Amino acid sequence: MRQLTEDKASNRLYDLSGPICVLRTLYTELSTRQPFFLVTCPRVSDAMLKGTKRTISYVIRDPEEKWNRSGVNALQIDCTNCRLYTGGRDSIIRAWDVQPNRDPPRYINSLEHHTDWINDIVLCQHGKKLFSASSDATLKLWESLSGQCIATLRTHKDYVKALAYSPETEMAASAGLENQIFFWDLNALSNLTVANNTITTSSFSGNTSSVYSLAMDRGGHFLASGSSDKIIRIWDTKSLQKLMELRGHTDNIRTLAMSNDGALLLSGSTDGTIRLWSVAQQCCIETYRLHDEGVWTVVADSTFSNFYSSGRDKQVFATNLKSSTSKCLFSEDAPVLKLLLDPVDPHPSLWVATMSTHINKWPIVSNLTEEEESEEMVTDLDSMDMGTKSVTTIPGGPCLKEYRILNNKREILTKDSQGNVTLWSILLAKKLEDLGQVDLDEEVERRSEQVYCPNWFGIELKTGMLTVRLEENDCFSLWELASRSGIPDIPLDLNLNIGALCLKALYEHWPEACTNQNAEDGDDASSISSGKSLSNRKFFSVPPHTPIYIAEAGDCGCTLARLHCSDAARQHEASLLQQHSPLWIIDCVVKGNLPKYLKISFSAGPHSESFLAKQPSAKEEHLQAPDFLPVSRIIERVYTHQYGPEGKVNHRGERIEPKDQFVIYCQGQLIDPEMDFRTVRYYFWKSSSEIKFYYAYKHDDKVGTKAEDSS
């Protein structure tokens, strides 16, 4: 008997025992008037995430990303609608019109809801639906033609690496790095309604290692899994039990292909070999040593007479199983991630996806007659060639490869796969300037300033696009004076928390976002005043198409919500933010609360060689100030003490500015009065102890650069 428990807050029913997990889902009506189901599992329930740290990320990108921006891991073709679907490492699934008379293929639309690599996709229900697996630890079901995401499955707790699908039973399997294999009824998942909102998933018991590849026969009787422990396991899909283990590979098994009847199995491994197995006899029939490096993809034709293989060595081989002969057809310009035979083109051809951003379709021309081909007499691979027909290419976009964060911590330089350098604004979430093919390090040096700002964000280029990650420990660490922030059209006497301003811009369209202005408490008497802190006011906006997502902290953290920032005004997306936004973000954008800024302790006294040192009133003061204030505040304090609030005037009756009357030293170095305290500490003082400053008249000839005694 299964033990069931209900989380009343989230209206979900969880099965906590056995291989079956029953989930009551939530129904929400989207603006597209299509139902959206968020299917979760007890591993990531809200109750269990209560103490989990969460991060928020946003992607700086164009409104529509038509071209793959990173390698392509997955390919599928819809024969009915002549569509090719590509699943990219840029987290986007794209649809292409690949009718035989169209060259190059035309971009149709994108399926966007994942936040990490797309590792595998399968078309189901005669091409009407698409099932996807991602490194964001989710599975998603899509309306393939419209691109609408209709269900999200959060059953996995780590990268989901592989899918397998049976077209006769409409069942699919999913697996990844967590050692779990789950079995899904895609018909039931597609038919969820408000009245019928329960989905059942099964799990195979007995797997003990990360799974990188899956394969299933057409009838859905057997499932094969390939793991990092070098073992292939065959499973019975009815009993969910392991039938056998196939051993022979000496490294991770990256790819599997099973015959329609489940009698034969091909496996490709990182050890560089391909093996043909008899499932009935539980033995290896043949070992093919074709590749110099790891084999990452194997695809067989519908009759399981020929197979094609490739991988890290970039070479694509064709092998005939009857004659056990192989031939290298061509080589790609990057390691090959996926091969797919094209059933749409009347001429045999092979789609090839690589670690590059473009995708090629290579024609495979046989020298045999049509009669010989129809009789499946293709046993002599000398009759198979690449042909003279030109290669069809779906071009890709540039992939970001390197980045450098500028000292001001508000701008970043990147270099892409084509050698182009670009300047981006982290705050405005947009491209500022294309600099062309210049030297990245030289450009960084040219734009460098002698300024120190604490890190308040992290950068990821994993998807080939610029992703900015904000975490609780660092997000609010950078305070700036409005006059030094570079943000236009704002009062200059404000203290700004840069991370808070960024969050406010990202949550601008969320109805819950606070619009009130909060001021920090004033400084005490031993501090230098810094004005009001109105960091909760919105001073700028980010592009409305900017994707934002909330995830668990960590490299394998599960994505909890993804939306475009402008969609936060819609009911469903607003509820997602309400449900998943961590408390540290809510405190900022809803309640207007911020941690107080860091203060630096320092002393300020007259330089020993200065005329000021001889004055009876001259003394060393011990003070505190926010670390982002300029040291000119010390000069202003000394100026006021010497000449009163009215200041000193010249012979023309004009007020002399404090910086024209006094200078300040630290460690024997003349300090720029516009330099802030944290920069002085970083470049000159180089210690966490109290900073010692010494001031003097600007034109005091007796003052040199001799360092004062710091004792």
C-alpha positions, 0 to 999 in steps of 0.5 A: 500500500502506498503512503500518501501525504498532502501538502495543503499549502501547494495543493499537491498529493505526494506518494512517498514510497514505491516506484510510483509517484502521484502528483496533483498539479496546479492549473493556471490560464495563460494569456495565450489561453492555453493550459499550463501545468507545473508538475513537481515532485516532493524533492523540490516541494516548497516545504522542503525548499524552506531553508534552501538558498536561491539565486536570480539570474538574467540573460542579456540578449536580443529580443529574438534569438534566431540563430544557435548561440552554442553547440547543438545537442539534439535533433528531431524531424517532423516528417508531416510538417517538414520541420527540423527541431534543434535543441541547443546548449543556449537553452533554446529549442528552435524550429526550422522549415526544411522542405526539400526545395528550401535552401537554406532552411527558414527559421520558424520560431523558438521554444523557450522555457529552459534555462540551461543546456537542452540535452535531448528532445523527442517528438511524440503524438505524431509530431504534435508534441515535443518532450525535452530534457535539460541540465536545468533538472527539468523535463518539459512538454511543448505544443510543437507547432505553437511553441507553447510550453504546456507542462514542466516536470521537476522530478529530477534533481540533477542534470537530465541527460537523455530521453527514450521514446516508444511511438507505439505506446506513447511512453517516454523514459528520462534519466540523468546524473542522479542515478534515477530513470523515470517512465512517463505516459505522454498521453496522460501528460498531454490530456491534463485538464482542470478536472483530471489533473493527476499524472503518474510516473514510474521509476526503474529500481536498481540503477546505481550510476549516472545515466548518459544515454537511453534507447527503447524499441518501437513497441516500448517493451525494453529500455536500455540505459548507458552509464558512467560505470561502463555498464549497459542495463536492459530493463523491462518496462512493465515490471520496471525491473532490470533484466540484464547487464551488458559489459565490455566498454571501458569508459562512459557509454555516451550513445545507444541505438536499439532496433525496432524489435529490440533484438539488437543494440548499438552502443558508443563509448568514450573509449572510442569503440562502438559495440553491436549487442544481441539482447536475446543472447546477452552478448557482444556480437561485434566491436568497431574501432573506427574513431580515434577518440570518444564516440558521442552519437550513433544513428541507425537506419530504419532497417538497422542495416547501416549505422552512422557514427561520430564524436570527438574526432569530428569524423563521420563514419558509415558502417554496414552491419551485414558486411561489417565494413566501414567508411569515413564519409566526411569530417566536420570542423568541430566535435560532433554531438548529434547525427540524424538521418533526414526522412523528409529529403527524397535523397539520402542525407544526414543532419550533423550538429556539432559543438559549433553553432551551425548545423550541416546537412550532408548528402549521402549518394549511393552508386547503386541502382534504385532496384538494388537499394530497394532490395537493401543490397547496400553492403559495399560501402564503396558505393556510398559517398558524400556526393557532389551535391552542396552541403545545406547549412543552418548558420549559427550566431556568435558564441561568447567565449571570454569576458572581462569585468571592468573595474567599475563593476557596471560594464563588461567586455566579451569576446565571441567565437568570431573574435569580436569584442563587445561592451555590455552594461550589466545594469541596463542589461543591454549591449553598449558597443560593438568594438570589432576584432580588437585585442580583448586585454588591450581594450580592458587596459585602455578602459581600466580606472584606478578604482576598486568596487566589490563584486556584486554579481557573477557571470556565466557564458555556459549557454554562449550568451551573457548570463548575470547571476545575483546571490544574497551574499554579494548582491548588495555589497556595492554602494555608490554616490549617485554623482559617481554611478554613471546613471543619468537624470538622478539627484546627485546627493543620493547613496545608491545600492547598485544591486538593489537598483538592478533588482528593482529594474528586473521586478519593475512590472511586478505588482507587488514591487514596492514604490515607496522610498526608504532612507537609511538612518543618519550616521553617528557623530563620529562619521562623515555624513553621506546624504539619503539612501533612496536605493529603492527608487527606480531610476532605469529599466531593463529591456522588457524581453530580458529573461529572468529565472530563479533557481536553487543555489549551486551548480546543479540547482533546480530552476524554479521559475523563468519568465520575461521581466515584462511578463511579471505583470501577468497573473500566472508569472506574478504568482510564480514570483510570489511563490519562488522569490527568496526572502532577500529579494522580497525584502528589497523590492517589496519591503524596501529593506537593505543592509547598511553599507560598510563603514571604514575606520580611519584617522586624519591628522596634520602632516608632520612637516606641514604648517598645520602641525604647528597649530595648537588646535591641530590634532589627529581625529579617529573617524568612520565613513561609508567606504564609497565616499571620496576622501575629499570629505576629509579635506572638506572637514578640515577646510570647515574647521579652519575657515568656518562654514563660509570658507576662505575667499581670494583677493577678488572675493571669490570662495576658494574650493577646499581641494584648492587649499588642502591635499591629503596623503596616505602611505606617503602618496598624494591621494586624488581627493575624488578617490573613495576610501575603499579604493585607497585601502585596496591600492595604498593602505593594503590592510584591514586596519585603521587607515591613516591620512595626513593633510597639508596645505596644497602649496606647503613647500616643506611637505614632501612625499615622506611617509608618516610614521604609521605607528 
